[in-house]
Amino acid sequence: MGSFSGGSTGLTINSTEPISPNAGEIWSDDSTGSVYVRNSSNTAWVQVSPIDTNIIDTYSTTIGDYTTPTSASGSVTTPFQATQSASQASTVIQNGASDISRAGLKADTGSALLGIAVTKLTFYFGRVGTLDGTVYCRIRDSSDTIRETSTTTLTASTITTTQDTAHEFTFAGTTKLQAGDRILVEYDGTATSSNGIHFRRYNSNNYDGTTTVFSYLTNPSTYTETSGDAKFILDGNDDSAPNVFDDDTGTNQSDTSTNPFIYIDAGSSLNLTAIAIHLNAATDETEIKIQSSSDASTWTDKRTITVSNLTDSAWNYIRFNVVNARYLRVYGNSGSSVTLAINEIKYLTKTALELSANHTHLEISASDTTLGLNGS
């Protein structure tokens, strides 16, 4: 039995429930992977991990208890174009490395490209020597894992030696750029100092300072980031919803469409227990669903709310059974073309130990619209 902080007498790991526990003791059932805490009256074990889906947290209507999300996205997609052209150069254009097998851009924290779903990307480059094989354009994450590959490629032998030649790659537009992503032109042959790709780039950061930089890979596997940007034109869609997490109830995010939605990102998977919505009066959606997700792709209904039960221009606190998730979505459920407008969204979260100390057991229906916002 190992020691455990927080007032517990210890952590018992066993497939058999302890016979004579003390209040506050923690027991881990190694046959199921579940963790339990003995309640304060020493009468029952309370499951804290995996989270019991019948747990509901105490109902808070104090906005100070709620957290502002790290980002938000919505059903509106706005055309986006970023251009690093020759006319923007404050200094001369210079060559990149001569033996690169991959080269392009890296979007660091703060880059103006973050959150953009790329649909088309034009880079300017030529070749040196003789090339064969294929040239791709790929989005790779900070671990060098491929996130998306362009739907178009180039036959390497057809690339000219003119470095200012525009080469266009198209994408499905399903991948939003994240901090640390690289957008790279990749040659699948063997690049050497006499056979490779030469890029047009600047010798200073002209696009957005030092947060979008030139990145290249030399043989065999070393990335280098350097000051200066690759010459590029990037087209994409921006569905970010910054107004719902700017802590300003005077701004709103609005969309008029069939089943409009806005979802927030808590930054990591947390025990989410409630959502606070500051509704804008422009909303004429009649019903919303509160949904959770771990990946912003597959959504689970947590509550269904008749919009007339919400108050315009005020905070509305909606409680649901605790769920361990990263994303919460407000989804317009009427099925017709309507407006969903929200000023701000915040979320309430608790640790497993906080839930074990102060909770009740009640199944809050995900579909019953007759329930109050507190779930009762």
N, C-alpha and C positions, 0 to 999 in steps of 0.2 A: 504494500500500500504506500503510495507516494503522498507527499504533502501537497496541500492545495490552499491557495490564499483566499481571502474573502470570508473568513469565518467558518469554513468547512473543517470538519475533523480529518478529512482525507478523501482520496479518490480510490474507490474500490473498483477494480476491473475484473469482472467475473461473468459467467453465464448464469449464475444463481443469485437471486436477490438476497442482499444481506439480511440476516435474521434479526439483529438487534441494532438498528440504525439510530443515529442521533439526528435531531433537527439540524438542517443545513448540510448534512452529509451528501456527497455526490457519489453516484453509482453508475458505472459504465457497463452496459450489457454487451460483451464482446461477440455474442451470437447474432445481434441485430445491428450493432453500431449505434445504439441509442444511448443518450446520457440523461440521467434523472437526478433531481435534487429533492431531498426530503423537506417537506414543508415545515413552516415555523412551529406548528402544533404537533409535529412528529406523528401525524396520522396517515400520511399518504406520500407516495413518490410522485413528483411532477416532471413529466418529460420536457426536456429543453432542447434536445438535438437528437435526431432530426426534429424540426419544429412540428408540434402537434397542430394540425390544421383547424382544430376546434378552439384554439386559444384566441381570445380577443383581449386586446389591451384596454386599460382604462381610457375613457373617452376624454380627449383634451380639446378644448375650444380656445386655447391660448396660442396665438400665432408664434410666440417666442419658443414654443416647444417644437416647432416644425423647422425643417431644414430646406434651404434653397438648393435645387438641383445643380449639377455641374454643366448641363447642357439640355437642350430640348429640340425636338424636330416635329414637323407637322406634315399634313397632306398637301400643302402648297409646295410646288417646285418652281423656283425662279431661275430663269436662264442666267448662267454665270460665264464670264470670260475673263481670263487673266492673260495679259500680254507682256512679254519682255522683248521689245523690238529694238532694232538698231537705233531708232530715233530717240530712245530713252537713254542711250549710253552716254555716260559722262566721260568715259575714257575709251581707248581703242579696244576693239574686239581681238581676243587672242585665242590661240589653240588650246585645247585640253591636252591631256596626256596622250602619247602616241601609241601606246600598246594596250589600250583599254578594251575589255570585253563587254563591259556594261558602263553606261554613263547616263546622267540625267539630273534630276533634282532630288533633294531631300527636304521634306517639310517638317521642320522642328516645331516645338511648342511655340505657339504664337503666330505661326505661318498663316497668311491670308488664304491659303488653299485648304486648310483644315475644314472638314465637314462637307466638302464638295464631292459629289459623285461625278467622276470623270466620264464624259461621253466622247470626246475627241481631243487628241493632243498632237500638236505639230512641233517637232524638233528640227533644228538646222544642223546638218552634219554632212561630211563626205567621207571618202575612204582613202587610205594609202595602201599601196601594194595590191596584191591580188587576194580577193575574198571569195569564199564559196559558202554554201549553207544558207541559213535563214537568219533574218534579223527580226526580233520581236520587240514589243514594248510591254513592260509588266509593272504592276504595282506590288511592291514587297514591303512587309512590315519590318519593325526594328530587329526582329530575329531572323530576317532574310527569308521568311516564308512567303511564297507567292500568294497574294490576295486576289489578283485578277490579271489575266492576260488579254491583250488587245485582240479584237476579232479580225484585224487585218495584220499582215506581216509583209516583209520585203524580201525579195531574193537578193542576197548579198552581192552577187556578181553584177547586178544592174545599178548599184550605187555609183555615182560619179565621184570624181576627185574634187569637185567644187564644194567647199565647206559651207557655203551659204545656201545650199539647196534645202528646200522645205520638204520634210517627209511627214506625212500625216498618218496617224494611227487612230482607229475608232475603238470604243469600248462599249460594253453593254450598259454601263451607267448604274451598276448595282453596288459599287464599292465606294463608301465615303472615306476620304483621306483622313488618316489619324496621325497624331504626332509621332514622328520617327519613321513614317512611310517614305520609301524611295520610289520614284517613278522613273524607270530606267529603260533605255534602249539596250537590247541585249543581243550580242552576236554569238551564235552557237558554234562558230569555228574557233580556231586557235589564234588568238591575237598576239602579235609580237610587235617589236618596235618598228618593223618594216611592213607589217600587214595588220591593219586594224581600222578603227573608225576615228576620224578627227571631228571634234565638236566645235561649234561656235559657242563661245561663252565670254562674259565680261570679266575684267579683272577687278571689279568691285561689285558690291551687292546693290543692285539697282531696283529690284522688284519690290521687296518689302523689308529691306535691311538685312539682318543676319539670320532671319528665321527660315528663309528658303535659300538653300545653298547648292552649289554645284557638287555632285557626288559621282565618283567613278570607281570602278573595280579594276585593278590590274591583276595579271596572272601571278600567283594562282587564285588568291581569294582575299585580297586586302582592299577594304573600302577606304577611300580618302575623301574627306569633305574639305573644300577650300573656298576662300572668299571668291565671290563672283557667281553669277547665275548663268545657266544655260539659256540660250536664246530659244524662246518657246511661245506658243499660243495654246492655252488650255481652255477647252469648253466643257461645261458641265451643268449640273443642276444643284441648286442650294435650297434645301428644305429645312434649314435651321429655323428655330423659333426663339430668337434671343429675348423677345419682349416678355416672355412668361417667366424668366428667371433673372430679371434686371432689378428686382426689388422696387419697382415703380408701378403702382396700381393705376397710374395715369396713362400707361402705354398698354397696347394689347396685341395679341396675335390673332388674326382672323382668316378664315377660309370659307368660301361658299362653294360647296360641291356636294355630291352624294356621299354620305358617310364620312364627313370631315373628321379629322382627329389631330390630336397633339399628344406626344409622349415625352416624358422627362427621363433623364439619366441620373441615377444616384451615384454613379461613378464606380460602384462595385456592388456585389450581391449583399443585401442587408435584410434584416427582419423588418419588413414594411407593415405598418398597422393602420395607417389612415392617410388620406390625401386632403389637402386644403386647396380649394379653388376659389379665386376671386373672379366672378363671372362678369362679363361685359354685357351691357344692355342690348347690344346689336345682335346677340344670339337669338335665333328663332328656331334652332333645333329643339325638338320636343322630348327626346329621350337620349340619355347618354349611358354608356357602360364604362365602368372603371375596370381596367384590365392590367394584368401583370405579365412580365416576361423576363427571362434570363438572357435573351439574345436579341431582343427587338425584332424578332421574326415570328415566333410562335407565341400567341397571346392567350391568357386564361382569364375568363370573366370573374371578377370579384364582387361587383355590385351593379345593379341596374337602377337608374335614378330618373324619375320624371322631372324634367327641367323646371316645370312650374313650381316644384318644391324647393328650388334654389332661389336665393336672393341676389338680385343684380347689384353690382357695385359694392359687394360686401364679401367677407370670407365665409365660405361654406365648408364645414368639416365633415368628411364622409369616412366612416369607420368600416373596416372589413376584417375578416379573419386573417390573422397574421400569415404572411407569405414571405419566404426567402427569395428575393428577386432583385434585379438591378433596375428594371424599367417599369414605369407606370404610365398607362395611356388613358386619355379621355377620348372616347370613341363615339361619334354621332351615330345613333342607332336607328333613326327613323326610316332610312332607306330612300329618302328623297333629297333633292338638291336644296340645301338649307345652309344657314350661316352658323358657324361655331366661332365665337369670339371670347377669348379668355385673357384677363389682365395679368394674372400671376398664378403659379402652381407651386405648392410646397408639399413635402411629405413628412410623415412621422415614422420614426424608427426606434426600436428598442433592442438592447442586447438580450441574449438568451437568459442571463441571470436576472435581468430586470423583468422579463416576462414571467419567469418562474416565481418572482417575489410578489408581483402585483398583476394578477390577471383573473379572468373568469373563463368558464367553458360554455360556449354557445355557438351553434352553427348559424352564421349570418348568411341568408340566402343570396346567391349571386343573381337571381332573376326576379325576386319578389319586389315589385315597385311600391308596395304599400308600407314597407318598413321606413322608419324615420332615418335621418342621416346617421344617427348613432347606432343603427342596426337593430333597434328594438321597435 
